[in-house]
């Protein structure tokens, strides 16, 4: 996989916080919403870089954009599909819209050199990866039974659309 390492900032230890702009989830998100990079810098200003994996959710105290993650009910029309360039299924809700959010989530991982890579970031609360993701957790299935992405949040591979839950 090709990597384009963009240094976001130097952290207190003198190491770097960076993002792979080509192939990471964070790089993809930042390409669609580049202003979030400034918010990532703000969120990481007060982090203690002590663990290999760091997940931080921070209320910025102001509206910073829209979240594509919504709570769902039995009244929602749900379908599953693979987003473009993805290999796992996501859960989508039809006729729902993004909502304003003041929360930013960042996911960091320390590499072998001691630097930290921004693996993923998004506007909205922290949530587990979708079932089937390499980083799936024990709470992934339960969480995504009651949450979904808004329909137009991500272009999908039309041949993968199904109403039957694939997980």
N, C-alpha and C positions, 0 to 999 in steps of 0.2 A: 504494500500500500504506500502510495506516495504521501509524504508528509511535508507540509509547509508550517514550520514552527514560527508563530507570531508571539513575541514576548509582550505580555500584558503589563507586567511590572516586576520589580525586584522586591522580594519579600524580606522581612527583617533579618533572616539568617544570611542574607546575601545571595540566596538562590533565586531562581526565576519562577514566575508563574506564567505559563504559556498556554496557547491553544493551537491545535492542529486545524488550520483553516480548510484543509482539503477534504479530509475523510472523517472528521469527528462529528458527533451529534451537535456539539457546541458550535463548531464551525458552520454547520448547515444553518443552525438557528440564527447565528450572528450575521450570516449573509443576507437573511431576510429582514433582520431588525438590528442593524449595526449600532444603533444608539445604546443597546443593552450592554455593550462593552464597557461604557462608562459606569453603568450600574454595577457590573461585576467588580470593577476596581473599587467602588464604594463599599460593596458588601465585604470584600476581602481585606479591607483596611483594618478591621478589628478582629480578624480570625487568628487563632493560635494554630500555627502550622506544626502540629505535634504528632499527628497520626498519618498512616499511609493513605487512608481513605477519609475524605472529609465531605460531608453533605451539610450545606448551610441553607436555611430558609430564613429570609429576613423581610420584615415589614418595613418598607422604606419610608412610611409616614406620609406618603402622597401617592396619587394614582400614577403608575409608571407605564401603563399600557393595558392590553387585554389578555386575559387567560383563555386558552382554548380548551381547558379541562373543566367539565361541568358535572354536577351531580345529576343522576338520572332517576326516573321513577317508572312505574309500570305504564304510564301514559306516553312515554317517549317511544318513537319508532327507531329501533336500533338495528344496525347492520355492522358487519365485520369486513375488513378489506386490508390489503397490504398497501401501505403508502408507497408512492413511487420511490424506487431505489431501496426498498426495505424487503426483508425476507420473512418478517413475522407479521401476524395480523394485529390490527388495532381495532378498537371498538369506537364506533361513530354514532352520533344521534342526529337524525334528520330534523330540519326546521328549528334548530337551536342556534344561538348566536354567542360569540365570545362575550365575556363580561369584564368590566373594569377590575383591575387588581392593583394593589399596592405592594404585593409580595414578589420577591425574586428568589429563585432556587438556583444554587450552584453545586456542582458535583466535581470534586477534585481528587486526583490520585498522584501520590509521590512516585516518581520514576526511579530508575536504578542510580541515576546521578544525584538524586536528592532534590531535583526540581519538581515542581507541581504542574500537572497538566489539567486544564479545565476540560473535563470530559463532556459535560452537558450543562446547560443552563436554560431556564425558561421563566417567563412571567407566570406566576401562579404558585400555588402551594406545592410542597414536595409530595411526590407520589411514587409508588414503586413502578419499575419497568413493566411492560406488558408481559403476560405469560409467553414463554418461548424465547424471550430475550436472554442473552448471555448473562446478564446481571439480575435475572428474575429472583424475587425473594419469596419467602413463605407467605407474604401478604398480597402478592401480585394478583392472583385470581380473585380473591375476596374483594379487593379494592376495585378492580375493573368490572366487577359485576354491578356496581352501583355508580360508576363514573364512565364518562366517554369523552371523546374529542368532538368538537363541533364539526358539522358536516363539511364545511368548506375550508377547514383549517389546513388540510393537506391534500394535494392531488393524489388520487389512488389509482392502482392498477385495476382497470375496470373488469378484467376477467377474473379477479379474485373476490369480487363482492359476493357476500353470502349473508343470509339471515340466520344461518346455523352457527352457533358458537363453535369455533375451531379449537377451543381449549377448555 
